[in-house]
């Protein structure tokens, strides 16, 4: 068993706190409602908030998977510049999904550009499908490791 990183100790409050950390990615989009429908269909998820300025995409357990935010809503000066493209240059929205074949079928039914796959990634020992969402972000659907 490896030792926890400096500042963490097993059984302590700091470790308890670290286990509750969850990523909550947020992307800026041109049409929140349309992007919500797209991601709900792609990921087999649901709306957790609804709205035209902000949305939460949640899985079947209600866990937040992705946040969507209108570029021009709520005066967030550090969200980025909607005129600079491509959006998310260097960032991938990577989702490990159960039922990879069903996810691929949902992706193919959407208006999306398939960039690569489905293919086996031998380094990760799983399958991947790379596509572009309606705003131009790169999205990757990946099966669980060992699913090849």
C-alpha positions in Angstrom: 0.0 0.0 0.0 1.4 3.4 -0.9 1.5 6.3 1.5 -0.9 9.2 0.8 0.5 12.5 -0.5 2.0 14.9 1.9 -0.8 16.6 4.0 -3.1 13.6 3.8 -3.3 10.9 6.4 -5.4 7.8 6.5 -8.5 8.1 8.7 -8.1 11.8 9.3 -10.2 14.7 8.4 -8.0 15.8 5.5 -8.3 12.4 3.8 -12.1 12.4 4.4 -12.2 15.8 2.7 -10.1 14.7 -0.2 -12.5 11.8 -0.9 -15.4 14.1 -1.3 -13.7 16.1 -4.1 -15.4 15.7 -7.5 -14.6 17.4 -10.8 -17.3 19.7 -12.0 -16.3 20.7 -15.6 -18.0 23.7 -17.0 -18.0 24.7 -20.7 -19.3 27.9 -22.2 -21.7 27.3 -25.1 -23.7 29.3 -27.6 -27.1 27.6 -26.9 -27.5 26.1 -23.4 -30.8 24.4 -24.1 -29.6 22.8 -27.4 -26.3 21.7 -25.8 -28.2 20.2 -22.9 -30.3 18.1 -25.2 -27.2 17.0 -27.2 -25.2 16.0 -24.1 -28.2 14.3 -22.5 -28.7 12.2 -25.6 -25.0 11.4 -26.0 -24.4 10.4 -22.4 -27.7 9.0 -21.5 -28.0 11.6 -18.8 -30.6 14.1 -17.6 -31.1 17.8 -17.0 -30.4 18.6 -13.4 -31.2 22.3 -13.5 -32.6 23.5 -16.8 -32.5 27.0 -18.3 -31.3 29.1 -21.1 -28.2 30.5 -19.3 -27.0 27.6 -17.1 -27.5 23.9 -17.0 -26.3 20.8 -15.1 -26.1 17.5 -16.8 -26.5 14.7 -14.2 -26.2 10.9 -14.4 -28.8 8.4 -13.2 -27.7 8.8 -9.6 -28.0 12.6 -9.8 -24.2 13.1 -9.8 -23.1 16.2 -11.7 -21.3 15.2 -14.9 -21.0 18.5 -16.8 -22.1 22.2 -16.4 -23.1 24.3 -19.4 -23.0 28.1 -19.3 -24.1 30.7 -21.8 -21.1 32.8 -23.0 -22.8 36.1 -22.3 -24.7 35.3 -19.0 -23.9 36.5 -15.5 -20.8 38.6 -16.4 -18.0 36.1 -15.9 -14.9 37.9 -17.2 -12.7 34.9 -17.0 -14.9 32.4 -18.9 -13.1 33.1 -22.1 -13.7 34.9 -25.4 -16.5 33.4 -27.6 -14.7 34.9 -30.6 -11.5 32.8 -30.1 -11.7 29.3 -31.6 -11.4 26.4 -31.3 -13.1 26.3 -28.0 -11.2 24.2 -25.4 -8.0 24.0 -27.4 -6.0 21.4 -25.6 -8.8 20.3 -23.3 -10.8 17.1 -23.9 -14.2 16.3 -22.4 -13.5 12.7 -21.5 -16.3 10.4 -20.4 -15.9 6.8 -19.3 -19.2 5.2 -20.1 -20.9 1.9 -19.4 -22.5 0.4 -22.5 -19.9 1.7 -24.9 -21.7 0.3 -28.0 -25.0 2.0 -27.0 -23.1 5.2 -26.4 -21.5 4.9 -29.9 -25.0 4.4 -31.4 -26.3 7.5 -29.6 -23.3 9.5 -30.8 -24.0 8.4 -34.4 -27.6 9.5 -34.1 -26.5 13.1 -33.2 -25.4 15.9 -35.4 -21.8 15.5 -34.6 -18.5 15.1 -36.4 -16.9 11.8 -35.6 -13.1 12.5 -35.4 -11.8 9.0 -34.7 -13.1 5.5 -33.8 -14.6 3.6 -32.4 -11.2 2.1 -31.9 -9.1 0.2 -29.4 -6.5 2.2 -27.5 -4.0 -0.6 -26.6 -2.2 1.7 -24.1 -5.3 2.2 -22.0 -6.8 -1.3 -22.8 -10.2 0.2 -23.7 -12.2 1.5 -26.7 -12.6 5.1 -27.6 -14.8 7.3 -29.8 -13.7 10.9 -30.5 -16.2 13.5 -31.7 -16.8 17.2 -31.8 -19.9 18.7 -30.1 -22.0 21.5 -31.7 -19.8 24.2 -30.2 -16.6 22.6 -31.4 -15.3 21.0 -28.2 -13.6 17.6 -28.5 -15.5 14.9 -26.6 -14.2 11.4 -26.0 -16.3 8.4 -25.0 -14.2 5.6 -23.5 -15.2 2.2 -22.3 -13.9 0.8 -19.0 -10.3 -0.4 -18.9 -10.0 -4.1 -19.9 -13.1 -3.8 -22.2 -11.3 -5.0 -25.4 
